[in-house]
Amino acid sequence: MTSTPATPTAAEVRELATHAEELAAAIDNLAGVLSQADPQGRAGFRLPDAAGLVRQAAYELLETACDLRPAYRLFTFCSMGWGVCPEHGSTLIAAGGTTHCATPGCGRTWGYRREIAPCAELATHRLIDIAGETLLCAGHAVDARNSGGRVEPFTP
């Protein structure tokens, strides 16, 4: 007789996410040490990307923990599958495992490849089009308006 493995708890998944964040910080530290030892960057040039990937894994783990405890989701999130600048929309540039907004004067940066990660911003608007209703954050609402979509405020 085989036993069914126990379903992990949200706390166990959050603990794993904490370990991933610690690993990302250790990789960042290693990148800093190597940049001092090898100013040409031949030895550690891959490390910022590696740290960004580990941070993305930590984010996905935290989202999974929330999925395991849906009653604790007090907010509604943007439903788009990629990230944007929350103020300026699709203005992101990624390099070396980090992403920044290209809008002059914005200054926002993220320690992961935000443009390929599911949007983690709160839904503030709804897009109504032929496909139905889609919940959007403020940044995605900027893009929807620029594309001629009908965008309305959304309150959960």
Secondary structure, 3 states (H helix, E strand, C coil): CCCCCCCCCHHHHHHHHHHHHHHHHHHHHHHHHHHHHCCCCCCCCCHHHHHHHHHHHHHHHHHHHHHHCHHHCCCCECCCCCCCECCCECCEEEECCEEEECCCCCCCEECCCHHHCCCCCECCEEEEECCEEEEECHHHHHHHHHCCCEEEECCC
